[in-house]
Amino acid sequence: MTSADLPAGPPHPDALLSIAVDIALRAGEIAKTRRREGVAVAASKSSAVDVVTFADREVEAFIRDEIAQARPDDGFFGEESDAAASSSGLTWVVDPIDGTVNYLYGIPNYAVSIAVVAGEPNPLTWKALAGVVVSPESGEVFTATTGGGARLNGEEIRANRGVQPDRALVGTGFGYDSEVRLRQVRMLEPLLREVRDIRRMGAASLDLCSVACGRLDAYFERGLQPWDHAAGALIARESGARVVGMNGAAASAQMTIAGDELLTNYLERYLLKHDLSWEV
């Protein structure tokens, strides 16, 4: 689909989602092919263990080019390349390979994540319109549009509701800085005594989608970048989950919590009690 295929005026979220899904599926095939061929580290970012592969860069370049052809006036905000400003009011927020360390090691839990947002690419202020998270290895395609519900391979999905904390399976993630990880591990120790169990699977977009389809009851993580959660948060929200930050703020790098109201309130109280005030 190209921009000429869309009607005049503001694009409908379904039309944006169609573009996103088409591009994400093809990007996922590139990522999967490169994984089979062998993956090499191109550089490190925030720390020696925060890596980017050549495939990350290739996949993002592909996605960026395809979006530019379909929506030349839209902005672009991705993990691996410079941002491009929008003249349309819409920006595409992209993580070409979420779960890069999993990808590097051949662990199949990685994803291509693409979202379209209205406004500046700031999770505190944007309005997410459409999002897709593709898991290339499993073939699962999670999608959502604002007000249109969430789907897995075309079938409607719903988040779990009414699960008590002591029966809740909770997902989380760790930062790349070793000192931050140590504090996060210490904070988890008492939580393990209060919930069913903890899962740490290494790809935030898929963790949020797991909340959306009921594989996790709740999820929280500090330090997520906009591209980590733009699509996944919309999918979780459209599945009926509540996706929030701390103290009434929107989900952001400070904190992202997803689950029903009971569990998000519980996790926020827990996190406030077990101080998470360190730098991210």
C-alpha positions as a Markdown table, in Angstrom:
| # | Residue | x | y | z |
|---|---|---|---|---|
| 1 | Met | 0.0 | 0.0 | 0.0 |
| 2 | Thr | 1.2 | 3.5 | -0.8 |
| 3 | Ser | 0.1 | 7.0 | 0.3 |
| 4 | Ala | -1.8 | 7.2 | -3.0 |
| 5 | Asp | -4.0 | 4.3 | -1.9 |
| 6 | Leu | -5.2 | 6.2 | 1.2 |
| 7 | Pro | -8.2 | 8.6 | 1.2 |
| 8 | Ala | -7.7 | 12.3 | 1.5 |
| 9 | Gly | -7.7 | 13.7 | 5.1 |
| 10 | Pro | -6.4 | 12.1 | 8.3 |
| 11 | Pro | -5.7 | 8.4 | 7.7 |
| 12 | His | -7.9 | 5.8 | 9.4 |
| 13 | Pro | -6.0 | 3.7 | 12.0 |
| 14 | Asp | -6.9 | 0.6 | 10.1 |
| 15 | Ala | -5.1 | 1.9 | 7.0 |
| 16 | Leu | -2.0 | 2.7 | 9.1 |
| 17 | Leu | -2.1 | -0.7 | 10.6 |
| 18 | Ser | -2.3 | -2.3 | 7.2 |
| 19 | Ile | 0.9 | -0.6 | 6.2 |
| 20 | Ala | 2.6 | -1.5 | 9.6 |
| 21 | Val | 1.7 | -5.2 | 9.4 |
| 22 | Asp | 2.9 | -5.5 | 5.8 |
| 23 | Ile | 6.2 | -3.9 | 6.6 |
| 24 | Ala | 6.7 | -5.7 | 9.9 |
| 25 | Leu | 6.1 | -9.1 | 8.4 |
| 26 | Arg | 8.7 | -8.5 | 5.7 |
| 27 | Ala | 11.1 | -7.1 | 8.2 |
| 28 | Gly | 10.6 | -10.2 | 10.3 |
| 29 | Glu | 11.6 | -12.4 | 7.4 |
| 30 | Ile | 14.8 | -10.4 | 7.0 |
| 31 | Ala | 15.6 | -10.7 | 10.7 |
| 32 | Lys | 14.9 | -14.5 | 10.7 |
| 33 | Thr | 17.0 | -15.0 | 7.6 |
| 34 | Arg | 19.9 | -13.2 | 9.0 |
| 35 | Arg | 19.6 | -15.2 | 12.3 |
| 36 | Arg | 19.9 | -18.4 | 10.3 |
| 37 | Glu | 23.0 | -17.0 | 8.4 |
| 38 | Gly | 24.7 | -16.0 | 11.7 |
| 39 | Val | 24.6 | -12.8 | 13.7 |
| 40 | Ala | 27.5 | -10.5 | 14.3 |
| 41 | Val | 27.7 | -7.6 | 16.9 |
| 42 | Ala | 28.1 | -4.3 | 15.2 |
| 43 | Ala | 28.5 | -2.1 | 18.3 |
| 44 | Ser | 27.6 | -1.6 | 21.9 |
| 45 | Lys | 25.5 | 1.2 | 23.3 |
| 46 | Ser | 24.8 | 2.1 | 26.9 |
| 47 | Ser | 27.2 | -0.7 | 28.2 |
| 48 | Ala | 29.3 | -3.5 | 26.8 |
| 49 | Val | 26.3 | -5.9 | 27.1 |
| 50 | Asp | 23.9 | -3.5 | 25.4 |
| 51 | Val | 24.6 | -4.6 | 21.8 |
| 52 | Val | 23.4 | -3.8 | 18.4 |
| 53 | Thr | 23.8 | -6.3 | 15.6 |
| 54 | Phe | 24.3 | -5.6 | 11.9 |
| 55 | Ala | 20.8 | -7.2 | 11.4 |
| 56 | Asp | 19.3 | -4.5 | 13.7 |
| 57 | Arg | 20.6 | -1.8 | 11.5 |
| 58 | Glu | 19.6 | -3.6 | 8.3 |
| 59 | Val | 16.1 | -4.3 | 9.4 |
| 60 | Glu | 15.6 | -0.7 | 10.6 |
| 61 | Ala | 16.9 | 0.7 | 7.3 |
| 62 | Phe | 14.4 | -1.5 | 5.5 |
| 63 | Ile | 11.5 | -0.4 | 7.7 |
| 64 | Arg | 12.5 | 3.2 | 7.4 |
| 65 | Asp | 12.7 | 3.1 | 3.6 |
| 66 | Glu | 9.3 | 1.3 | 3.3 |
| 67 | Ile | 7.6 | 3.8 | 5.6 |
| 68 | Ala | 9.1 | 6.7 | 3.6 |
| 69 | Gln | 7.7 | 5.3 | 0.4 |
| 70 | Ala | 4.2 | 4.7 | 1.9 |
| 71 | Arg | 4.0 | 7.8 | 4.1 |
| 72 | Pro | 6.6 | 10.4 | 3.0 |
| 73 | Asp | 5.3 | 13.2 | 5.2 |
| 74 | Asp | 5.3 | 11.2 | 8.4 |
| 75 | Gly | 8.1 | 11.2 | 11.0 |
| 76 | Phe | 10.3 | 8.3 | 12.0 |
| 77 | Phe | 11.7 | 7.5 | 15.5 |
| 78 | Gly | 13.7 | 4.3 | 15.7 |
| 79 | Glu | 16.2 | 2.7 | 18.0 |
| 80 | Glu | 19.1 | 2.5 | 15.5 |
| 81 | Ser | 19.1 | 5.6 | 13.4 |
| 82 | Asp | 18.5 | 9.4 | 13.6 |
| 83 | Ala | 14.9 | 10.6 | 14.1 |
| 84 | Ala | 13.1 | 12.4 | 11.2 |
| 85 | Ala | 10.6 | 15.1 | 11.9 |
| 86 | Ser | 7.0 | 14.8 | 10.8 |
| 87 | Ser | 5.1 | 17.3 | 8.7 |
| 88 | Ser | 1.8 | 15.3 | 8.9 |
| 89 | Gly | 1.5 | 15.1 | 12.7 |
| 90 | Leu | 2.2 | 11.3 | 12.7 |
| 91 | Thr | 5.4 | 9.5 | 13.6 |
| 92 | Trp | 6.4 | 5.9 | 13.3 |
| 93 | Val | 8.1 | 4.5 | 16.4 |
| 94 | Val | 10.1 | 1.4 | 15.5 |
| 95 | Asp | 12.2 | -1.3 | 17.3 |
| 96 | Pro | 13.6 | -3.3 | 14.4 |
| 97 | Ile | 14.6 | -6.2 | 16.7 |
| 98 | Asp | 13.3 | -6.1 | 20.2 |
| 99 | Gly | 15.2 | -8.6 | 22.3 |
| 100 | Thr | 18.6 | -8.2 | 20.6 |
| 101 | Val | 20.5 | -10.3 | 23.1 |
| 102 | Asn | 18.0 | -13.1 | 22.7 |
| 103 | Tyr | 18.4 | -12.7 | 18.9 |
| 104 | Leu | 22.2 | -12.8 | 19.3 |
| 105 | Tyr | 22.1 | -16.1 | 21.2 |
| 106 | Gly | 19.5 | -17.8 | 19.1 |
| 107 | Ile | 16.8 | -17.5 | 21.7 |
| 108 | Pro | 13.5 | -17.2 | 19.6 |
| 109 | Asn | 11.9 | -14.6 | 21.9 |
| 110 | Tyr | 12.5 | -11.5 | 19.8 |
| 111 | Ala | 10.2 | -9.3 | 17.8 |
| 112 | Val | 9.7 | -6.5 | 15.2 |
| 113 | Ser | 7.7 | -3.7 | 16.8 |
| 114 | Ile | 6.1 | -0.8 | 14.8 |
| 115 | Ala | 3.7 | 1.8 | 16.1 |
| 116 | Val | 2.2 | 4.9 | 14.6 |
| 117 | Val | 1.5 | 7.8 | 17.0 |
| 118 | Ala | 0.0 | 11.2 | 16.7 |
| 119 | Gly | 1.9 | 14.1 | 18.2 |
| 120 | Glu | 5.5 | 14.3 | 19.2 |
| 121 | Pro | 7.3 | 10.9 | 19.7 |
| 122 | Asn | 7.0 | 11.3 | 23.5 |
| 123 | Pro | 5.1 | 8.6 | 25.4 |
| 124 | Leu | 4.0 | 11.1 | 28.0 |
| 125 | Thr | 2.0 | 13.1 | 25.4 |
| 126 | Trp | 1.5 | 11.0 | 22.2 |
| 127 | Lys | -1.6 | 9.2 | 21.1 |
| 128 | Ala | -0.9 | 5.8 | 19.7 |
| 129 | Leu | -3.1 | 5.0 | 16.7 |
| 130 | Ala | -1.9 | 1.6 | 15.5 |
| 131 | Gly | 0.7 | -1.0 | 16.4 |
| 132 | Val | 2.0 | -4.3 | 15.4 |
| 133 | Val | 4.4 | -6.7 | 17.1 |
| 134 | Val | 5.6 | -9.6 | 15.0 |
| 135 | Ser | 7.4 | -12.6 | 16.4 |
| 136 | Pro | 9.3 | -14.0 | 13.4 |
| 137 | Glu | 10.2 | -17.4 | 15.0 |
| 138 | Ser | 6.7 | -18.2 | 16.2 |
| 139 | Gly | 4.8 | -16.6 | 13.4 |
| 140 | Glu | 2.6 | -14.7 | 15.8 |
| 141 | Val | 1.3 | -11.3 | 14.8 |
| 142 | Phe | -0.1 | -9.0 | 17.5 |
| 143 | Thr | -2.1 | -6.0 | 16.3 |
| 144 | Ala | -4.2 | -3.2 | 17.7 |
| 145 | Thr | -5.8 | 0.1 | 16.7 |
| 146 | Thr | -7.0 | 2.8 | 19.1 |
| 147 | Gly | -10.6 | 1.9 | 19.9 |
| 148 | Gly | -10.5 | -1.2 | 17.7 |
| 149 | Gly | -9.4 | -3.9 | 20.1 |
| 150 | Ala | -6.3 | -6.2 | 20.1 |
| 151 | Arg | -5.8 | -9.3 | 18.1 |
| 152 | Leu | -3.4 | -12.2 | 17.8 |
| 153 | Asn | -3.2 | -13.6 | 14.2 |
| 154 | Gly | -6.6 | -11.9 | 13.6 |
| 155 | Glu | -8.4 | -13.3 | 16.6 |
| 156 | Glu | -9.5 | -11.0 | 19.4 |
| 157 | Ile | -7.5 | -11.3 | 22.6 |
| 158 | Arg | -8.3 | -10.1 | 26.2 |
| 159 | Ala | -6.1 | -9.6 | 29.2 |
| 160 | Asn | -6.7 | -11.5 | 32.4 |
| 161 | Arg | -8.8 | -9.8 | 35.0 |
| 162 | Gly | -9.5 | -10.4 | 38.7 |
| 163 | Val | -6.3 | -12.3 | 39.5 |
| 164 | Gln | -5.2 | -11.9 | 43.1 |
| 165 | Pro | -1.5 | -10.9 | 43.6 |
| 166 | Asp | -0.6 | -14.2 | 45.2 |
| 167 | Arg | -1.9 | -16.0 | 42.1 |
| 168 | Ala | -0.4 | -13.6 | 39.6 |
| 169 | Leu | 2.4 | -14.5 | 37.1 |
| 170 | Val | 4.3 | -11.3 | 36.7 |
| 171 | Gly | 6.8 | -10.3 | 33.9 |
| 172 | Thr | 9.6 | -7.8 | 34.2 |
| 173 | Gly | 13.0 | -6.9 | 32.7 |
| 174 | Phe | 16.4 | -5.7 | 33.9 |
| 175 | Gly | 18.6 | -2.8 | 32.8 |
| 176 | Tyr | 21.9 | -3.1 | 31.1 |
| 177 | Asp | 23.9 | -1.4 | 33.8 |
| 178 | Ser | 25.1 | -4.0 | 36.3 |
| 179 | Glu | 24.5 | -1.8 | 39.3 |
| 180 | Val | 21.0 | -1.1 | 38.2 |
| 181 | Arg | 20.4 | -4.8 | 37.7 |
| 182 | Leu | 21.7 | -5.6 | 41.1 |
| 183 | Arg | 19.2 | -3.2 | 42.7 |
| 184 | Gln | 16.4 | -4.7 | 40.6 |
| 185 | Val | 17.2 | -8.2 | 41.7 |
| 186 | Arg | 17.2 | -7.1 | 45.4 |
| 187 | Met | 13.9 | -5.4 | 44.8 |
| 188 | Leu | 12.4 | -8.6 | 43.4 |
| 189 | Glu | 13.3 | -10.8 | 46.4 |
| 190 | Pro | 10.3 | -9.8 | 48.5 |
| 191 | Leu | 8.0 | -9.7 | 45.5 |
| 192 | Leu | 8.8 | -13.4 | 44.9 |
| 193 | Arg | 7.2 | -14.1 | 48.2 |
| 194 | Glu | 4.0 | -12.3 | 47.3 |
| 195 | Val | 3.2 | -13.4 | 43.7 |
| 196 | Arg | 2.8 | -16.7 | 42.0 |
| 197 | Asp | 6.2 | -16.3 | 40.1 |
| 198 | Ile | 8.3 | -13.9 | 38.1 |
| 199 | Arg | 9.2 | -14.2 | 34.4 |
| 200 | Arg | 12.0 | -12.3 | 32.7 |
| 201 | Met | 12.0 | -13.1 | 29.0 |
| 202 | Gly | 14.0 | -10.3 | 27.5 |
| 203 | Ala | 11.7 | -8.5 | 25.0 |
| 204 | Ala | 9.4 | -5.8 | 26.4 |
| 205 | Ser | 7.1 | -5.7 | 23.3 |
| 206 | Leu | 6.4 | -9.4 | 23.7 |
| 207 | Asp | 6.0 | -9.1 | 27.4 |
| 208 | Leu | 3.3 | -6.5 | 26.9 |
| 209 | Cys | 1.6 | -8.7 | 24.3 |
| 210 | Ser | 1.8 | -11.6 | 26.8 |
| 211 | Val | -0.3 | -9.5 | 29.1 |
| 212 | Ala | -2.7 | -8.8 | 26.3 |
| 213 | Cys | -3.3 | -12.4 | 25.5 |
| 214 | Gly | -3.2 | -13.7 | 29.1 |
| 215 | Arg | 0.2 | -15.4 | 29.2 |
| 216 | Leu | 1.2 | -13.0 | 31.9 |
| 217 | Asp | -1.2 | -11.5 | 34.5 |
| 218 | Ala | 0.9 | -8.3 | 34.8 |
| 219 | Tyr | 4.2 | -6.8 | 33.8 |
| 220 | Phe | 6.4 | -3.9 | 34.9 |
| 221 | Glu | 9.7 | -2.5 | 33.9 |
| 222 | Arg | 11.8 | 0.6 | 34.5 |
| 223 | Gly | 14.0 | 2.1 | 31.7 |
| 224 | Leu | 11.9 | 1.3 | 28.6 |
| 225 | Gln | 12.6 | 3.5 | 25.6 |
| 226 | Pro | 9.7 | 4.7 | 23.5 |
| 227 | Trp | 10.3 | 2.1 | 20.8 |
| 228 | Asp | 10.3 | -0.7 | 23.4 |
| 229 | His | 6.7 | -0.2 | 24.4 |
| 230 | Ala | 4.9 | 2.0 | 21.8 |
| 231 | Ala | 3.2 | -0.9 | 20.0 |
| 232 | Gly | 3.1 | -3.3 | 22.9 |
| 233 | Ala | 1.4 | -0.8 | 25.2 |
| 234 | Leu | -1.3 | -0.1 | 22.7 |
| 235 | Ile | -1.9 | -3.8 | 22.2 |
| 236 | Ala | -2.1 | -4.4 | 25.9 |
| 237 | Arg | -4.4 | -1.4 | 26.4 |
| 238 | Glu | -6.7 | -2.5 | 23.6 |
| 239 | Ser | -6.9 | -5.9 | 25.2 |
| 240 | Gly | -8.5 | -4.4 | 28.3 |
| 241 | Ala | -5.3 | -4.0 | 30.3 |
| 242 | Arg | -4.4 | -0.9 | 32.1 |
| 243 | Val | -1.0 | 0.5 | 31.1 |
| 244 | Val | 0.4 | 3.2 | 33.3 |
| 245 | Gly | 3.5 | 4.8 | 34.9 |
| 246 | Met | 3.9 | 5.9 | 38.5 |
| 247 | Asn | 1.6 | 8.4 | 40.4 |
| 248 | Gly | -0.9 | 8.7 | 37.5 |
| 249 | Ala | 1.7 | 9.4 | 34.8 |
| 250 | Ala | 1.7 | 7.7 | 31.4 |
| 251 | Ala | 4.0 | 4.7 | 30.8 |
| 252 | Ser | 7.5 | 5.9 | 30.1 |
| 253 | Ala | 11.2 | 5.3 | 30.9 |
| 254 | Gln | 10.4 | 6.0 | 34.6 |
| 255 | Met | 8.1 | 3.0 | 34.8 |
| 256 | Thr | 5.7 | 0.9 | 32.7 |
| 257 | Ile | 3.1 | -1.2 | 34.4 |
| 258 | Ala | 0.5 | -3.3 | 32.6 |
| 259 | Gly | -2.3 | -5.5 | 34.0 |
| 260 | Asp | -5.8 | -5.1 | 35.3 |
| 261 | Glu | -6.6 | -2.3 | 37.8 |
| 262 | Leu | -6.1 | -4.7 | 40.8 |
| 263 | Leu | -2.6 | -5.7 | 39.8 |
| 264 | Thr | -1.4 | -2.4 | 38.5 |
| 265 | Asn | -2.4 | -0.7 | 41.7 |
| 266 | Tyr | -0.8 | -3.5 | 43.7 |
| 267 | Leu | 2.5 | -3.2 | 41.7 |
| 268 | Glu | 2.5 | 0.6 | 42.0 |
| 269 | Arg | 2.2 | 0.3 | 45.8 |
| 270 | Tyr | 4.9 | -2.3 | 45.9 |
| 271 | Leu | 7.3 | -0.3 | 43.8 |
| 272 | Leu | 6.7 | 2.9 | 45.8 |
| 273 | Lys | 7.4 | 0.9 | 49.0 |
| 274 | His | 10.6 | -0.7 | 47.6 |
| 275 | Asp | 12.2 | 2.6 | 46.4 |
| 276 | Leu | 12.9 | 2.6 | 42.7 |
| 277 | Ser | 14.3 | 6.1 | 42.6 |
| 278 | Trp | 17.7 | 5.4 | 41.1 |
| 279 | Glu | 18.7 | 6.7 | 37.7 |
| 280 | Val | 17.7 | 4.8 | 34.6 |
